[in-house]
Amino acid sequence: MVGDLIEILIVMWIVALFAFAPLGYFIYMYTMKSGEPFGDTEPHGDNESKILDLVGVALHALKKGLIGGK
């Protein structure tokens, strides 16, 4: 009975280690690079994107059609 409890405890520790390993790795990498988890990255929105341009054009046309058209 005590052996079963110890076995379950060991299995739970192994599962917990595998479950939280990615979180620990992310925290480790975040602290290693002075607050930059993925190195030098550009701030969001600085670089142009064709998809964002197409969505902007589509939204503009939709707004123009709903407001200006009948």
Order of alpha helices (4+ residues) and beta strands (2+ residues): alpha-alpha
